[in-house]
Each structure stands twice: as structure tokens, then as C-alpha cells.
Amino acid sequence: MKIRIALGLIFLAATSAVAANFLNPFGPPQRQWAKLPDGHAWGTTAGIEIGPHGEIWAIDRCGGTSCDGSTRAAVHQIDPKTGRPMRSIGAGLFAMPHGLHVDKDGNVWVTDAAISKDKSQGQQVIKMSPDGKILMRLGKAGVSGGGPDLFHDPGDVTTAPNGDIYVADGHGTVAPDLPPDTITRIIKFSPDGKFIKAWGSLGSGKSQFRNPHALVFDSQGRLLVADRVNGRIQVFDQNGKWLTEYRQFNHPSGLFITTDDTLYATDYNSEGQKGTYIGSAKTGKVTAFVPDAEAGEGIALGPNGMLYAATPSGVTRFFPKTAQ
């Protein structure tokens, strides 16, 4: 909630006046489509992903805004036909599960962007098998910091085609008066979790970030970073070289990319223009916009052509208009 308030103070309302003029290829939202075990209510839903076989995974913050002290599972595989839970994993592992990534082998990666009250959880990236077995931990539980082995509120994680691991660090870098040495960066690890390098600093210049919030790779192997507070997507090669930036996607919180480099960027911060911007990862040109007054922090396009959004109250589904 504190982050939402701070963002509201920083972002200008209706920063992209042309959004309403874009084509909307999807129909009305189907709210709270996905269900949870035992029918309990969703909490804040920060991330949603499509696995290698079309499976849907989504984060639930244990029925609230945090999983601190909860015994509920934090990550759920959802049946794309019925919205029913197929399996649930990650119980007791996270303080505030935030970023979600499903790799090419179906393994589930989650960032934990806070510290639990007892300091036993948080500030980690955890890799799990689809059945919930812990395969890797990066960072030190309950400890915030910089350097090669600590995180400062990791916001998202993704893996490159060769298995290298990339983490967006510095989720809490929202306020306008932060010290210039505040940690905010992209970190690269080898497939076995060994630190390779990090780049980035606080600011709005090239390779600087304010709230790096989501990561995806395009078909060229370029890394796209949703630099949310700065209102842009920065593009890098896999060694951290700055290539370009796109500002047409407003203030992106979540990113999803298809094999043909169609880019989906969800924005819940711009009053009157909340929703998902759709365009080209190659050129940065936006061609469509899906308005959503309850837009959240995650977006994903399923192989069935349906659009799935992670919102503050659960998973929303949009049918393509051609399918209605």
C-alpha cells in the first residue's frame, strides 16, 4: 500500500493521452476468474506466468498483501479451462512473494521483496520444481544489502536462453528523495547461481532505475526492463550494455512477450489510463490498449489467445474479440 501511495504522488495522471484511441482487441474483463483451494479469497496477485506447456501460474499473497506468518501456499497452477487450482506450492517460504518466472523446463522462480517479522524469510530468489521442491536459493533470508550475495527488495527474475539468471533488484526505490547510493540494479548469475555482474544505479539516465519491476527477453536475446517510476522500458544486451529505451508503454509494472516479439505491458498507476499496452518489442511502437480499471502488476497471454491479468483481487481473464 505504501508503494501504491508513493507511486500515486509521483506519476502524472493520464500521461499517455492517446491510449484511448488505440484498438482494444479483447472483450470485457471476467473478474476473479481463477479459484483457490477450499474456495478462500485471493489476496494481492502480483505475478502471473505461462509455463512451457501452456500451464498458468499465479502468485497469491496468502489472502492478503503479505504471506508473513501464513501457512498458505503462495503460488498456484491454474487450469486454463476451468480456473480451478491444479497444484499449490511455496507454503511458508515467502514474506512478500513478488516476481514470478516459469523457465523452459517448467521450474517456478519467485522473488521475495520484503523481510518477515522474525527475519527468517525475504530478500531472496527461490527456484522450485513444479511440485514445490526447492532447487535453488539466491540471497540471504531476512538480510537486505548489496554486493554479490545480498538483495535489496528483488522485484523480478528471469532466465536467458542459455540458463543465466537475471534479477531486478530495488523494488522499493519509489520515493523521490532517496539517497543517490540507494541500491537499484540488474544482477546476472550463472545457471548454477554464481554471481557474474551487476549494473545500474538510482536515477533516470541510461542504465539507471527507479523501481525496476519486470524482466523479459525478446527473440534477439535482448533483456527488457520495466523501469516503472521512470515511465519506460530499458533494453540491454545480456552483458548489460544499454541499447535503447521505449517510453510508449507508459509506467509498466508487468511485461509479457510472445515468440513474434509482441510485447504486453500492464500499467496500474496512470489514473484514467490503467490497463495493458500492446506493441512491438522490436520497434517500441504501441498498437493496442486494453483498458482495465483494476489493472495490477502482472500480465500474460495464453496459448488459447486469452489474456490473463494479475490484479489486487485475483486473476482477471479477457477473451479475444474474435473468439466471442
Long-range contacts (C-beta under 8 A, 24 or more apart in sequence): 1-65, 3-171, 3-172, 3-174, 6-174, 6-175, 7-174, 7-228, 7-229, 7-251, 7-269, 8-269, 8-271, 10-174, 10-176, 10-229, 11-229, 11-231, 11-251, 11-269, 11-270, 12-270, 13-270, 13-271, 13-272, 14-270, 14-271, 14-272, 14-273, 15-231, 15-250, 15-251, 15-270, 15-273, 16-248, 16-250, 16-270, 16-273, 19-250, 19-273, 19-275, 19-277, 19-289, 19-291, 20-273, 20-289, 20-291, 22-277, 22-286, 22-287, 22-288, 22-289, 23-287, 23-288, 23-289, 24-288, 24-289, 24-290, 24-291, 24-321, 25-278, 25-288, 25-290, 25-320, 25-321, 25-322, 26-290, 26-307, 26-318, 26-319, 26-320, 26-321, 27-318, 27-319, 27-320, 27-321, 27-324, 28-318, 29-292, 29-294, 29-309, 29-316, 29-317, 29-318, 30-316, 30-317, 30-318, 30-319, 31-294, 31-311, 31-313, 31-314, 31-316, 32-313, 32-314, 32-315, 32-316, 33-83, 33-314, 33-315, 33-316, 33-317, 34-58, 34-76, 34-78, 34-83, 34-85, 34-314, 34-315, 34-317, 35-78, 35-83, 35-84, 35-85, 36-60, 36-76, 36-85, 36-88, 37-73, 37-76, 37-85, 37-88, 40-72, 41-314, 42-313, 42-314, 42-315, 44-296, 44-312, 45-296, 45-297, 45-298, 45-310, 45-311, 45-312, 45-313, 45-314, 45-315, 46-97, 46-98, 46-99, 46-100, 46-296, 46-297, 46-298, 46-310, 47-97, 47-98, 47-99, 47-100, 47-110, 47-156, 47-254, 47-297, 47-298, 47-310, 48-100, 48-254, 48-298, 48-299, 48-300, 48-308, 48-309, 48-310, 48-315, 49-100, 49-101, 49-102, 49-298, 49-300, 50-102, 50-256, 50-300, 50-301, 50-302, 50-303, 50-308, 51-77, 51-102, 51-106, 51-130, 52-102, 52-103, 52-104, 52-105, 52-106, 53-106, 54-80, 54-302, 54-303, 54-304, 55-80, 55-86, 55-102, 55-106, 56-80, 56-300, 56-302, 56-308, 56-315, 57-100, 57-102, 57-108, 58-100, 58-298, 58-308, 58-310, 58-315, 59-97, 59-98, 59-100, 59-110, 59-298, 59-310, 61-96, 61-97, 65-96, 66-95, 66-96, 66-114, 67-94, 67-95, 67-96, 67-97, 68-95, 68-96, 68-114, 68-116, 68-117, 68-121, 69-116, 69-117, 74-110, 75-100, 75-108, 75-110, 75-128, 77-130, 78-315, 80-302, 80-304, 80-306, 83-315, 83-317, 87-130, 87-131, 87-132, 89-128, 89-130, 89-131, 89-132, 90-126, 90-128, 90-132, 93-121, 93-126, 93-134, 94-121, 94-122, 94-126, 95-121, 95-122, 96-122, 98-154, 98-155, 98-156, 98-171, 99-154, 99-155, 99-156, 99-157, 99-168, 99-214, 99-215, 100-156, 100-298, 101-156, 101-157, 101-158, 101-159, 101-215, 103-159, 104-159, 104-161, 106-130, 107-135, 109-157, 109-158, 109-159, 110-157, 111-151, 111-154, 111-155, 111-156, 111-157, 111-167, 112-154, 113-153, 113-154, 113-155, 113-171, 113-172, 114-153, 115-142, 115-143, 115-144, 116-142, 118-142, 119-143, 123-150, 123-151, 123-152, 123-153, 123-154, 124-151, 124-154, 125-151, 125-154, 125-157, 125-165, 125-167, 136-193, 138-165, 138-167, 138-189, 138-193, 145-183, 146-183, 148-195, 148-198, 149-195, 151-187, 152-182, 152-183, 152-184, 155-211, 155-212, 155-213, 155-214, 156-212, 156-213, 156-214, 156-215, 157-215, 158-215, 158-216, 158-217, 158-223, 159-191, 160-217, 160-221, 160-223, 160-238, 161-217, 161-221, 162-191, 163-190, 163-191, 164-188, 164-189, 164-190, 164-191, 164-196, 164-238, 165-189, 165-190, 165-191, 165-193, 166-215, 166-223, 168-212, 168-213, 168-214, 168-215, 168-225, 169-198, 169-212, 170-200, 170-202, 170-209, 170-211, 170-212, 171-211, 171-212, 171-213, 172-211, 173-202, 173-209, 173-210, 173-211, 173-212, 173-229, 174-210, 174-211, 174-229, 178-202, 184-208, 184-209, 184-210, 184-211, 184-212, 185-209, 185-212, 186-212, 186-215, 186-223, 186-225, 186-236, 186-240, 188-238, 188-239, 188-240, 197-239, 197-240, 199-236, 199-240, 204-230, 206-234, 206-242, 206-245, 207-234, 207-236, 207-240, 207-242, 209-234, 213-252, 213-253, 213-254, 213-297, 214-252, 214-253, 214-254, 214-255, 215-255, 216-255, 216-256, 216-257, 216-263, 217-257, 218-257, 218-261, 218-263, 218-281, 218-282, 219-259, 219-260, 219-261, 219-281, 222-281, 224-255, 224-257, 224-263, 224-281, 226-252, 226-253, 226-254, 226-255, 226-265, 228-252, 228-253, 228-269, 233-263, 233-265, 233-284, 244-284, 246-284, 247-284, 248-277, 248-279, 248-284, 248-285, 248-286, 249-277, 249-279, 249-284, 249-286, 250-277, 252-277, 253-296, 253-297, 253-298, 254-296, 254-297, 254-298, 254-299, 254-310, 255-299, 256-299, 256-300, 256-301, 257-281, 258-301, 262-301, 264-299, 264-300, 264-301, 264-307, 265-299, 266-292, 266-295, 266-296, 266-297, 266-298, 266-299, 266-309, 267-295, 268-295, 268-296, 268-297, 276-307, 276-309, 290-318, 292-316
